[in-house]
Amino acid sequence: MDVTRALDQIAEIHAHLAKGEVYRGYRSLPIAASGLIGVAAAALQPAPLAREPIGFAIYWAGVALLAMLVGSSEILYNYAMRETATGRRHTRKVVGQFLPSVGAGGAIAACFCRIDPSLVVLLPGLWAICFGLGTFASRPYLPRASGWVALFYYAAGFMLLASASSGAPLNGWWIGVTFGTGQALAALVLWWNLERTEHHA
């Protein structure tokens, strides 16, 4: 048998097995902590940003970056220190399902700030929808209940878009409450479906 073809078939088998396996890199504690960062950022948002769309977008982009680093801290540590080559490949595949939605949220923010800062009022809703899209895209590798988390982000995003009003003050709690609640739900799903069973094994 041709060696290259055999290796391709083995790689294909690994891909099928990985697709059917729930990814255990996401952990409840870092995910919950990332949500708390959003709530804290809403409480600490400087008052002048309510009337400064570009400053508001930059502030929350920075908060999102920090929350993302915290939420993925265990994944990054395991990827660098513990995982085998197969585990790293699986991590790249799972994380790669989610990252395009994050990039889309960042690109939308940059375009709004450049074209018309008054559109920034739409960002909280659009960011929530992007997060929901990323969660849905990752769902084949996550517990089934993660679909409810994605639906929460969708619903919250459309509600924020429907209630957005041009010229209204930019309220950080729109993002803080949405993200904090969504991440708390995600942490609960992870704990209940993965970590709780691990502890009782």
C-alpha positions as CSV (number, residue, x, y, z in Angstrom):
1,M,0.0,0.0,0.0
2,D,1.2,3.5,-0.8
3,V,2.6,5.1,2.4
4,T,1.3,8.5,1.7
5,R,-2.2,7.2,1.1
6,A,-2.0,5.2,4.3
7,L,-1.0,8.3,6.3
8,D,-3.8,10.3,4.8
9,Q,-6.3,7.6,5.8
10,I,-5.0,7.5,9.3
11,A,-5.2,11.3,9.5
12,E,-8.8,11.1,8.3
13,I,-9.7,8.5,10.9
14,H,-8.2,10.8,13.6
15,A,-10.3,13.7,12.3
16,H,-13.5,11.6,12.5
17,L,-12.7,10.4,16.0
18,A,-11.9,14.0,17.2
19,K,-15.1,15.2,15.8
20,G,-17.1,12.8,17.8
21,E,-15.2,13.5,21.0
22,V,-16.2,16.3,23.4
23,Y,-13.3,18.8,23.8
24,R,-12.2,19.0,27.4
25,G,-9.9,22.0,27.1
26,Y,-12.5,24.6,28.1
27,R,-12.8,24.7,31.9
28,S,-15.6,26.3,34.0
29,L,-13.5,28.4,36.3
30,P,-11.6,30.4,33.7
31,I,-14.8,30.8,31.7
32,A,-16.7,32.1,34.7
33,A,-13.7,34.4,35.5
34,S,-13.9,35.9,32.0
35,G,-17.6,36.7,32.6
36,L,-16.7,38.4,35.9
37,I,-14.2,40.6,34.0
38,G,-17.0,41.8,31.8
39,V,-19.2,42.7,34.8
40,A,-16.3,44.5,36.6
41,A,-15.5,46.4,33.4
42,A,-19.1,47.6,33.2
43,A,-18.9,48.8,36.8
44,L,-15.6,50.5,36.2
45,Q,-16.3,52.1,32.8
46,P,-15.3,55.7,32.9
47,A,-18.4,58.0,32.7
48,P,-17.1,60.1,29.7
49,L,-17.1,57.0,27.5
50,A,-20.9,57.1,27.5
51,R,-20.6,59.9,25.0
52,E,-17.4,58.9,23.2
53,P,-18.2,56.1,20.8
54,I,-14.6,55.4,19.7
55,G,-13.3,55.4,23.2
56,F,-16.2,53.1,24.2
57,A,-15.3,50.7,21.4
58,I,-11.6,50.7,22.3
59,Y,-12.3,50.2,26.0
60,W,-14.5,47.2,25.4
61,A,-12.2,45.7,22.8
62,G,-9.4,45.8,25.4
63,V,-11.8,44.2,28.0
64,A,-12.7,41.5,25.4
65,L,-9.0,40.8,24.8
66,L,-8.3,40.4,28.5
67,A,-11.4,38.3,29.1
68,M,-10.4,36.0,26.1
69,L,-6.9,35.5,27.6
70,V,-8.3,34.6,31.0
71,G,-11.0,32.4,29.6
72,S,-8.5,30.5,27.4
73,S,-5.7,30.5,30.0
74,E,-5.9,26.8,30.8
75,I,-6.1,25.9,27.1
76,L,-3.0,27.9,26.4
77,Y,-1.1,26.4,29.3
78,N,-2.1,22.8,28.3
79,Y,-1.3,23.5,24.7
80,A,2.2,24.7,25.6
81,M,3.1,22.3,28.4
82,R,1.0,19.2,28.5
83,E,-0.7,18.2,25.2
84,T,0.6,15.7,22.7
85,A,0.9,16.5,19.0
86,T,-2.6,14.9,18.5
87,G,-4.0,17.0,21.4
88,R,-2.6,20.2,20.0
89,R,-4.1,19.4,16.6
90,H,-7.5,18.9,18.2
91,T,-7.2,22.1,20.2
92,R,-6.3,24.1,17.0
93,K,-9.3,22.6,15.3
94,V,-11.7,23.5,18.1
95,V,-10.4,26.9,18.7
96,G,-10.3,27.5,15.0
97,Q,-14.1,27.0,14.9
98,F,-14.5,29.9,17.3
99,L,-11.9,32.5,16.3
100,P,-13.5,33.7,13.0
101,S,-16.5,35.1,14.9
102,V,-14.1,37.0,17.2
103,G,-12.3,38.4,14.2
104,A,-15.6,39.4,12.7
105,G,-16.6,41.3,15.8
106,G,-13.3,43.1,15.8
107,A,-13.6,44.0,12.1
108,I,-17.1,45.3,12.5
109,A,-16.0,47.5,15.4
110,A,-13.1,48.9,13.4
111,C,-15.3,49.6,10.4
112,F,-18.0,51.4,12.5
113,C,-15.4,53.6,14.2
114,R,-13.9,54.6,10.8
115,I,-17.1,55.0,8.8
116,D,-19.6,56.4,11.3
117,P,-19.0,56.3,15.1
118,S,-22.7,56.8,15.7
119,L,-23.0,53.1,14.7
120,V,-21.1,52.0,17.8
121,V,-24.4,51.8,19.6
122,L,-25.0,48.7,17.6
123,L,-21.8,46.9,18.7
124,P,-23.1,45.3,22.0
125,G,-25.8,43.5,20.1
126,L,-23.6,42.5,17.1
127,W,-20.8,41.3,19.5
128,A,-23.3,39.1,21.3
129,I,-24.5,37.6,18.0
130,C,-20.9,37.0,16.9
131,F,-20.3,35.2,20.2
132,G,-23.3,33.1,19.6
133,L,-22.2,32.2,16.1
134,G,-18.8,31.2,17.5
135,T,-20.4,29.0,20.2
136,F,-22.7,27.4,17.6
137,A,-19.7,26.7,15.3
138,S,-17.8,25.0,18.2
139,R,-20.9,23.0,19.3
140,P,-19.8,19.7,17.6
141,Y,-16.9,19.6,20.0
142,L,-18.8,20.9,23.1
143,P,-21.5,19.4,25.4
144,R,-24.9,19.5,23.6
145,A,-26.2,22.0,26.2
146,S,-23.8,24.6,24.8
147,G,-26.4,25.2,22.1
148,W,-28.6,26.9,24.8
149,V,-25.7,29.2,25.6
150,A,-25.4,30.1,21.9
151,L,-29.2,30.8,21.8
152,F,-28.9,33.1,24.8
153,Y,-26.2,35.1,23.1
154,Y,-28.4,35.3,19.9
155,A,-31.5,36.4,21.8
156,A,-29.6,38.9,23.9
157,G,-27.9,40.3,20.8
158,F,-31.1,40.8,18.9
159,M,-32.7,42.4,21.9
160,L,-29.8,44.8,22.2
161,L,-30.1,45.7,18.5
162,A,-33.9,46.2,18.8
163,S,-33.5,48.5,21.7
164,A,-30.5,50.5,20.3
165,S,-31.2,54.2,19.9
166,S,-29.0,56.6,17.9
167,G,-27.6,59.3,20.2
168,A,-28.4,57.4,23.4
169,P,-25.6,57.2,26.1
170,L,-23.4,54.1,25.6
171,N,-24.0,51.9,28.6
172,G,-21.3,49.4,29.5
173,W,-23.9,47.2,31.4
174,W,-25.3,46.2,28.0
175,I,-22.1,44.2,27.4
176,G,-21.2,43.4,31.0
177,V,-24.5,41.8,31.9
178,T,-24.9,40.0,28.6
179,F,-21.3,38.6,28.6
180,G,-21.3,37.9,32.4
181,T,-24.6,36.0,32.2
182,G,-23.6,34.1,29.0
183,Q,-20.2,33.1,30.5
184,A,-21.8,32.0,33.7
185,L,-24.2,29.8,31.7
186,A,-21.2,28.4,29.7
187,A,-19.3,27.7,32.9
188,L,-22.3,25.9,34.3
189,V,-22.7,23.7,31.2
190,L,-19.0,22.8,31.3
191,W,-19.1,22.0,35.0
192,W,-22.3,20.0,34.9
193,N,-21.5,18.0,31.8
194,L,-17.7,17.5,32.1
195,E,-16.1,18.4,35.4
196,R,-18.9,17.1,37.7
197,T,-18.6,13.7,36.1
198,E,-14.8,13.8,36.3
199,H,-15.0,14.4,40.0
200,H,-17.3,11.5,40.5
201,A,-15.4,9.1,38.3
